[in-house]
């Protein structure tokens, strides 16, 4: 799990560096100690790994995770695709709906009580559906999921506003 988290952090750093400098080449070392990003301008950045990160104590290191999903039909003029972004930041879960104001919506209150420290998030949008599923993972491997109605736009045409358009998170870890 630590190697996965280190690799994921390194990959996130690499993608951020690539976004800033344009196109880039990613190189992963065999020991997964670090990731090297080489940009088009011959700049090199090395991602900090867990072993060398001065904030490596989990109580001080904030948790961050991101995922995206598109909902809508790419060739349907009625329901153009909307890109939803879900984030975990400091044990809080939020989703971005670019059609609403404000665009970011907190879903943390829908989690089971004492669910624990969040470490990952996943979004899914069923084909031709009207919902986005938000799935989160805590540090002990427990998984919970909510389903949010996003078509029609929350707050319009009978769909409740965020977060009332979502179900309570259901703990999927239970047998």
Residue pairs with C-beta under 8 A, 6 or more apart in sequence:
2 50
3 32
5 50
5 119
6 32
6 49
6 50
7 28
7 32
7 35
9 47
9 49
9 50
10 28
10 32
10 34
10 35
10 47
10 49
11 26
11 35
12 64
12 66
13 35
13 37
13 45
13 47
13 48
14 24
14 26
14 35
14 37
14 47
17 24
17 37
17 39
17 45
18 24
18 26
18 37
18 39
21 37
21 39
21 40
21 41
21 43
22 39
22 40
23 39
23 40
24 37
24 38
24 39
24 40
25 37
25 38
26 35
26 36
26 37
27 35
27 36
27 37
27 38
28 35
29 35
29 36
32 49
33 49
33 51
34 46
34 47
34 48
34 49
35 46
35 47
36 44
36 45
36 46
37 44
37 45
37 46
37 47
38 44
39 45
50 56
53 61
55 61
58 139
62 89
62 90
63 88
63 89
63 90
63 91
63 117
63 118
63 119
64 87
64 88
64 89
64 90
65 87
65 88
65 118
65 119
65 120
65 121
66 85
66 86
66 87
66 88
66 121
67 85
67 86
67 121
67 122
67 123
68 83
68 84
68 85
68 86
68 123
69 83
69 84
69 86
69 123
69 124
69 125
69 132
70 81
70 82
70 83
70 84
70 125
71 81
71 82
71 84
71 125
71 129
71 130
71 131
71 132
71 150
71 151
72 79
72 80
72 81
72 82
72 151
73 79
73 80
73 81
73 128
74 81
79 151
82 97
82 98
82 99
82 150
83 98
84 95
84 96
84 97
84 123
84 125
84 132
84 150
85 95
85 96
85 123
86 93
86 94
86 95
86 96
86 121
86 122
86 123
86 134
87 93
87 94
87 95
87 96
87 121
88 118
88 119
88 120
88 121
88 136
91 108
91 117
91 118
92 106
92 108
92 118
93 106
93 107
93 108
93 111
93 118
93 121
93 134
93 136
94 104
94 105
94 106
94 107
94 108
95 104
95 105
95 107
95 123
95 132
95 134
95 148
95 162
96 103
96 104
96 105
97 103
97 105
97 150
97 153
97 154
97 162
99 153
100 153
100 154
100 155
100 161
100 162
105 162
105 163
106 163
107 134
107 146
107 148
107 163
107 166
107 169
109 163
110 146
110 163
110 166
110 167
110 168
110 169
111 136
111 144
111 169
112 144
112 168
112 169
112 171
115 138
115 142
115 144
115 169
115 171
116 138
116 139
116 140
116 142
117 138
117 139
118 136
118 137
118 138
118 139
119 137
119 138
119 139
120 136
120 137
121 134
121 135
121 136
121 137
122 134
122 135
122 136
122 137
123 132
123 133
123 134
123 135
124 132
124 133
124 135
125 131
125 132
125 133
125 150
126 133
129 151
130 149
130 150
130 151
131 147
131 148
131 149
131 150
131 151
132 147
132 148
132 150
133 145
133 146
133 147
133 148
134 145
134 146
134 147
134 148
134 166
135 143
135 144
135 145
135 172
136 143
136 144
136 145
136 169
137 143
138 144
141 173
142 171
142 173
143 171
143 172
143 173
144 169
144 170
144 171
144 172
144 173
145 169
145 170
145 172
146 166
146 167
146 168
146 169
146 170
147 166
147 167
148 154
148 162
148 163
148 165
148 166
148 167
149 159
149 160
149 165
149 166
150 159
150 165
151 159
152 158
152 159
153 159
154 160
154 161
154 162
154 164
154 165
155 161
155 162
159 165
